[in-house]
Amino acid sequence: MIKLTNVNKIYLGKSGHLQALKNVNLHVAPGEIVGVIGKSGAGKSTLIRCVNLLERPTSGSVCFNNIELTTLNAAQLRAARHQIGMVFQHFNLLETRTVYSNVAFPLQLLKKSNSEIERVVIPLLEKVGLYERRDAYPHQLSGGQKQRVAIARALATRPQVLLCDEMTSSLDPETTDEILQLIRDINREMHLSILCITHEMHVIKAIADRVAVIDHSEIVECEKLIELFKNPKTQVAKKFVRSVFKSELPAELQLKLHDEVMPDDLIVLRLSFFGHATVEPIMNEFMQQTHVKVNILQATIEQLRSEMIGLMIIALDVEKAKLEKVKKFLEKDDLTVEVMGYVDRQAWAN
Amino acid sequence: MWIDKLGLISHATVQTLDMVFIACLFAVVFGLPLGVFLFVTRNPYLFKRPLMHSVLGFFVNMLRSIPFIILLVAITPFTRLIVGTSIGTTAAMVPLAISAIPFFARLVESAISEVPVGLVEASLAMGATVLQIVRKVLIPEARSPIIKAVTLTLITLVGYSAMAGAIGGGGLGNVAIMYGYERFEIHIMIMTVLVLIAMVQVFQWLGDWMAKII
C-alpha cells in the first residue's frame, strides 16, 4: 500500500545541513496499522509528511499503490492525495465553517454536487458521533470532538490510507482512548491502512499491528507489536516498552543482584508470557510439582492490541544445578525464562 | 444663509464619500489579489517565488513611502490620462486609489499570514490547488481581519481625501480650506471637522460590527 525505500531528507540551512531522515525503509500493508514511535526531534513528523509529499524527500522512493509519488506532476499528485487522508495534532479545522461544512470540504475541492456530498457526509458524522452537532463551529467543540470532525473529514474522500500525525497528543487520556477506539473501528470496518506517528507508547500499544522505532533520523527497529514487547533490542525501544510495561526491579533490589552464583544464593528469574500462558495457573502447577519455594517480586499483565502479554519476576530457592530443570519445566512456546542474576539470601532481607 | 451652508457641507460630504468609496473599491479590487500574491510568493507550501516577491514588494514599498501630497502632484499626467482631467473629485480618485492599493495589499498580506500554517498543510494534504486554498481557505479564514483592513483603508482615505481637497479635489477638505482657512469662516471649519469625525466613527463602528458578525 505504502512503501518508503531508502528515503533521506536533508534540510539545508545557513548553519550547515540537518539530516532529518536517514535511509528510511518502511511499508504499510493493506488494512494494517503501523505505528512509528520516537522522541520529539527524531524525525517522525518529517517521515509522515514524506508519505504524501508535504515534504519532498531529498532522495529515495515513496510508493503508494505501486505508483512512485515523487515523479508525479502536480495534478497527478493531487489525485493521489485524495486517496490519502491525514489527521493532525492540532486538528486543523476551518474555523469559519461548521462541522458539516468542514467534512464536506475535501468533496467540494473535488467539485462534487451537494446531494452527493450530503450522502457521504451524513453517515460519516453519524459514525464519529457528531451528527447532532453538525451545525456547530469548531470553537464550540471539545478537543476530542474536533479530532472526530478531522477524522470524518479525512475519510470523506474514501481514502485507502490514513496518516495520523500525533493525533492524540493534545487530548486528555480518556479522550485519547475514545479516539483510539474509533481508529480501530474504522480500520476494521473500512479495511483502511493506517500509518500513525506518536511519542506515546500508550497509543502504539492500543492500535498498532507493527511498530517502527525511530531514533536520530533512523528507523532502528521495526517489529510486530508483540515482538517489540517481548524483545526490544535497542535502548530507545526498551525505554518505550518500559514506559507502559514495567520489566525491571526497583533500583535498590536491582543493585543487590550479581552475575556469579555463590552457595546459598537465590536465583532471580524473569518470566515473560504471552497468549495462552497468560490465563494458565503456571506458578501453581510449578510449585505443586517441583516443591520449589517461589517468591514473586513483581508481576504485571498488559493488554496489547489483540493479545495479552504478562511478566513476572520471581526469586527461587533452588540450587544452581537444578536451574536447567526448572527452566525446562517452565519454558514453553508462549513463556520465556531469563536469568536476571543471583542474590544473597541474607543481603536480600536487609 | 444657514441653509446655503448646510447645502455646501452636505454636498461636500457626498463628494468625500464618493471619492473615498470609489478609491476603496479600487483598493479592494486590486489590493486583495496583490496582497494574496505577495503572500503566496513567499510561502514555501504555495507558490514560492522569492525574486517575484522581492520585486513586487519593492514596488509596493516604494509607492507606500511617497507622501500622499507628493504623489497627488507627481502623478498628475497619469491622472489626466486616465480620467481626462486633473481637478475635481473624479481626478482625486486616481491618486487616492493608487495610494490605497499597496496599503490595502500589505494589510491583506498580514491578515492572511495569521491563518495557521496547519490549515494550508491540511488543505494540501486533501489535494487542494493553490487557487482553491486561496479562495476557500485563506480568504474565508482571514475575512474578519480583511474587513478590518477595509475599515482602516477607508479611514485613511478620509484623511487623504481632505489633502486632495486642498489642491482642487473637492469634498470636505476643499470646503475646510476654502471657507474655513482662506475666508476665516471658523464655524464652517468646525462643521467640516465634526462631519469628518462622525464619518470616521461610523466607519469604524460599522467595520467592527461587520468583522464580528461575518
Interface residues (C-beta under 8 A of the other chain):
Chain A: N52 L54 R78 A79 A80 R81 H82 I84 M86 F88 H90 N92 L94 E95 T96 R97 F105 P106 Q108 L109 L110 R153 T157 L163
Chain B: Y45 P116 G118 L119 E121 A122 S123 L124 A125 M126 G127 A128 T129 Q132 K136 V137 P140 E141 R143
